[in-house]
Amino acid sequence: MSDPEILSFPTNPAPSIKPVRVTATLHLPQAERPVAAMVLLTSSGGVQRHREHWYAENLNANGIAALIVDSFKPRGVRNTVADQRQVSAWEMENDAFAELDLLRHDERIDPVRIGVMGVSKGGIAAIASAVEIRKRWRRTGEMLFALHVAVVPGCTVQHRIPRSTGRPMLFQLAEKDDYTPAALCQSYAARFCELGNERVVVKLYEGAHHGWEAIGPLHELRRAENYSHCRALVEDDGSLFVPQIARHMSQAEYALWARENCMFIGRTHAGGGTPELRRRATDDLLDFLNANGF
């Protein structure tokens, strides 16, 4: 793996997105021809050595480029664990498409083999980027990722009609996740399949907790905002329906309601990973990529 290149570029100018120059590091494998690439979106904890750089190293070792995106620092934020309002998954999604546009014009990258993956909060954006209706919201036309990978994503907010672009999707879930519960994502993945995407793969890791890339004991995220009880359905007009009170709300109204009625602090755990688990999950990721032409 060569030394990473530091890149800076404007985010996608979608509605409600404030202009900002995103920063990212491009990690390229040794290659004589254009290679496939993955855009890596972070969890609420931001860029971490044991997570994003672990994935970049393994991708490079398999001949795949990796672009690690920092959606936080350009917006003056270190992480969003204790306040998820600081940077939204919508902002991260638009950052991802700006990066897609950048990579598809890089002669070292194969423009038809660029995927997106994200962990936790980044996984929310990775899933959202596969939903057909959101192309219109982002104003990105037919610019699409070749595939989508979500590692322990949050699935409490789901599209009522999750009709996807049809590109392959991989959900990697932790059985004992009390931050972003696996069962919600299993049902979401099933609904993508029901609406026509037959290339959805779900991997559930028994005994695993959120953030299994961290090797060592399980620890409590005592300051973390936990939205695992905040269910909502996204309508095609962008509003949200909250089943708990049978009401439609705007995005802003829902954010306020959730903080006051269903979000709680702490009682959230992460880590507890083992080298064997991390290796197995990473091999599953690489197998999925290779099976889809990466």
Secondary structure, DSSP 8 states (H G I E B T S, - for coil): ----EEEEEE----TT----EEEEEEE----SS-EEEEEEE--TT-S-IIIIIHHHHHHHHTT-EEEEEESSGGGT-S--TT-TTSS-HHHHHHHHHHHHHHHTT-TTEEEEEEEEEEETHHHHHHHHTTBTTHHHHHT-TT---S-EEEES---SEEESS--B-S--EEEEEETT-SSS-HHHHHHHHHHHHHTT---EEEEEETT--TTTTSBS-EEE-TT-EE-TT--EEE-TTS-EEETTTTEEE-HHHHHHHHHHHT-EES--EEE-B-HHHHHHHHHHHHHHHHHTT-
